[in-house]
Amino acid sequence: MSAARITLAIACMAMLSACIKEELPVPAYPRGDAREVRFCMGQGYQMQYWVDLGSGEAVRENTLMAWDLAFEGGPEGWRIMLNGGRLMLAWDTGLPVIDAAVDVQQTALQGRFDAASGHPDSTAIGDWRNTRPLIVIDMGYDAQGNPIGHRRIRPVEVSASAYTLELAQADGSDAVIVSVPKDPQRHWTHFAFGQGALQVAPSNGQWHIVLTRYTHFFAEDDLPYLVVGAFIDGAHTRVLRLPDADFATVELADTLGHPFLRRRDIIGYDWKEYDFDAGRYEVDARRVYILQVSDGRFFKLRFLDYYGTSGQAGCPLFAVQAL
């Protein structure tokens, strides 16, 4: 990733498997009518909203400055992810000590982004367990587009209940060893330098989508770009996409013959497209998503608008209805 491409990406900040089996039982619960819900992301699209589709409410909300890293839970979990909403990078130096002599500015050239898909083999930090290397973190940018700086980490070990890692300032000073416990109630434990482990996401089963800004890498342009869209937690939710459907007539039978996916960005950002002639985003209201959540319920969802009542961008409006 060249420095020029990183600069271009920052300039862009201003713009922002299976099939369901026929015999699968569907839990009994009130279906009700479609509900329209809008959330505004605020200045620089900095807000994250963790949404329960059943109520149409944000169970929790936070800014993208609230956390830096996320640690995979579960007894076998070992992956570490970056806060992609800030265009963060990680550079695996391959060096074995936290205070090794490195030029942290090389992170812009040698660092990697996490894949928006959330695929476990496509994280910027990668599988550190055998080498335990010094990793330089480019902390990304704040809501005003200002660089936050760099930090160093060296993951040391992971157990069924916790991670152990070394942390240091950008120059390798002030090294400390910290423990990050795994939270059995959450698939990811969030973490902030200077604060430690945080409960950012709601407990498993309490949320179904998170509206957020994140980094999408456009391979055809070799360019990382900050976009606004929706993630799922693939450990507890799966989604199918109907690219051209009448939302009013979509029903549970439409799941037959269509693949469900657990990719984190299966909903993603591309339900909208920028119209350069009109100078605004246009939403594809015929793109319908069907979600199955951890308790077996199904919902259909489509986006309707990207603007708030005062015309501000970054206010996704969507319709959701239980099936």
N, C-alpha and C positions, 0 to 999 in steps of 0.2 A: 504494500500500500504506500504510494508516494505521498510526500508532504503536500504536493499540489492537490491531490485528490482529497486529502483530509481537509485542506482549506476550502475546497469546493463544497464538501459535505457540510461544513459549518455554515457556509453561506446559504445552503438550502434550509437551514433551521428556521429561517423566517417564513418559509412556505410550508409551509408544511403541506379391522379392517375387514373388518369383516362386515358382511351384510346382516341385517337383523333377520333372524329366523322367524318364519311365519307363526310358529307356536309360542313365541316369546310372550310371557304374561305381562300385561301392563297394569301397574297398580291403580286401584280405584282412588280418585281424588277429584275435587271439583275442577272442571275445565275453565269455565267462564269465557268472557269475551276477550278480544285482543286489547292489550294495554300499550299505550304509547309513553315512552320514557325518554327524557333528555338529560344529558350530563354535559356540563361545560368544563373544558380542561384548563381554562385560565391562561394567564400570561405565559407565553412560551410553551403552551400545552403541557404544563408541569404536573397536573393532577393525575393520580391514578384512582380509579373507582372500581372496587371489588363488588360485583353486582350479583344479587340473588334474583334469578329470573322468576321465581314463584311470586315474590312480592313486588318485583320491579324496583327495588330499592338498593342503594349502595350500603352493604353491610359494613364497609370500612372505606376510608379514603385517606390518601397521603400524597405528599409531593414527591417528585423524583429525587429530591435532595435528601429524603429521609433515610435512604439506604444505599449501600455501595455494592455488596456482594450477596449472593444467595447460595446456601449450602444444602445439598440434597439430603433429605431425611431417609428414614427406613434403615433397617439393620445393615443392608448391603450398599447403601448410598455412599458415594465418594465424590460426586461431581460438584464443581464450584462454578457458578455463573456470574457474569457481570451485570450491572445495571445498564441494559442496552438503551434505555431512554435518554441517556446522557452521552451517547457515542463513545463509550468506554472501550479501551483496548487493553490487551494483556500480551506481554512479551516474555516468553520462556527463554531465559538467558542460557540455560543449561549449566549454570555455575552452581556449586554446591553450598555456598555460604551466603548469608543474608547481607553481609557488608562488603561483598566483592566489588571491585572497581568496574563500574559500567557507566556509560553515558545514557542516562534515562531518556534523552531526546531521541535516541534510536528507536524508541517504542513506536513512534509515528511511522517508521519505515519497516520495522520487523514485527510489529504487533499484529494481533488478530482480533476479530470481532466474534462474538457468539452468533451462531446461525439463528435467525428469527424462528426457525422451525422448532427450536428447542431440542433437536435430535441429540441424544447423549454422546454421539461420536463427533459432534461439530461444535464443541465448546472451545473458546479461545485458550483457556488454561490447559485443557486436555487431561490426559491420564498422567498424573504426577506421582503416582504411588511408588514406582520403582526408582525414580531419580531424585525426587524431593528437591527440585531446583529452585533457585531464586527467580521469582517472577516479578517483573515491573508492571505496575498498573497505571495506565493513563486514566485519570479519574473523570475525563470527559469535560462537559461544559455545563454551566449553570443556566438559569432561565433567560439570562441576558446574553448568552453566547460567550461568556468569559471562561477561559480555561481554568479548571480547578487545581491542576497540578498532578503530581505523581506520588505513588506510594509503593513500598516493596512488601511482598509476602513470600514466605517459604513454607508451603504445607509440609508438615512433619509426619503426621500419621492420622488415621481415621479408624474408629472402632464402631461397634454397633450403636453406640450412644453419643459419640462426640468426635469432633475434629480437634487436632492440635496444630498450631501454626505459629511461625515467627512473623512479626510485623516490624517494619522500620520506616523511617522517613525516606524521602526520595534519595538522599545522599548516603543512606545506610545507617544513620545515627539513631539513637534512642530505640534500639532493638528490644523487643519484649516477646515473651511467649504467652499465647492466650489459648483458651479452650472455647470452642463453640459447640454447645450441646445440641443434639438433634431433638426436635420437638415431635413427639409421637402424634400430635394433633395436626401437624402441618407437613405437607410434602416438601416444603422448602423452609429453612430457617434463614431469615434475612439478617444482615450484619452491616454495621456502620463503623468505620475507623473512628476511634475515640469514644465509642459507645458500647461496642460489642454486639451480642446477639439481640435481635429485635423480633417482635411479633408483628410483622407488617401485614401479611395476608391473614384473612380470617381462617378459622379452623376448617379442615377438610369437610366438604359437604355443605358449608355455609355460603359458598359463592360458586358461580358457574362461569362467568366471564369477567375479565378485568379490562376496562377501557384504559388505554395507555399510549404514550408515545414510545416508539422503539426503533432500533436500527434494522433496516432492511438493506441487504446487499444486492444491487442490480448487477448481475454478472456480465450482462451485455455491455455495460458501460464501465465495468470494474470500479463501481462507485458505491460507497455506503451512504445511505440517505435516511434521515429521520422522518418517520411517518406516524400517523395516528390511526389506531385500529383497536382490535380486540384480540386478546389471548384467551386460551382455555388452559386448565390444568389437565393435561392428557391422562394423568393417573386416575382421574375421577370423572372425566367427561369425554364424550366422543361426538363427532359432528359429521353430517353429510351436507353437501352443497347441491342445491337445485339451481342451475345457472339461469333458467328462464321459466318462471312459474308464477301462477296467480296465487298470491298469498292467501286470499280468502278461501280458496278451494283445496289448498294443501292439507292432506290428512295423513294419519299414521300409515295407511296402506302405501303411501309414496316412499316409505323406507325400503320396501321390497325391491330388490334388484339394484340398489344404490349402495356404494361403499361408505361405511363410516370410518373416519380417520381420527387419530388422537394427536396429530401434529399441533403444536402449540399455536401456530399462526394459521390454522385452517380457516378461521374467519378473517383474520388479518385486516388489511387496510384497503384492498382493491374493490370494495363495494362502492367506492367513489373514484372519480377521475376528474382531473383538472381540465376545464374547458378554457383554453387560452383566448378564444374569441370572446367568450362571455366574461372572462376574468374571475371565475369562481369554480368551486367543485360542484359536480353534478353526481347525484347518487343513483345507482341502479336499483330501483325498488322491486325489480322482478327477480333479483337474486335472493333466494330464500335458503335459510339454514335450518336444519332440524338437529336439535341437540338431545342426547340422552345423558342424564346426570346420574350421580352415584346411587340415588335411591330408586332408580328405574324409571323416573318420570321422563316424558318427552315434551319438548317445547319447539315451536317454530318461531323464527325470528327473521326480520328484514329491516334494513336501514331505510330511513325516509328523508333525512336531511342532515347537513353538516354544519348548519348555521343556527345561532341563537335567535331569540326574538328581537334582539337589537342589531342583528346582522353580523355578529362576531363569528369568525371561523372557530372550529374546534369544539363544537357543541353537538355531538352526534345525537340524533333522534332516531329511535328504533321502536318497532312494534314487536311485541312478544305475546304468544298465546300458548297455553297448554294444549297438548294433543291427547 
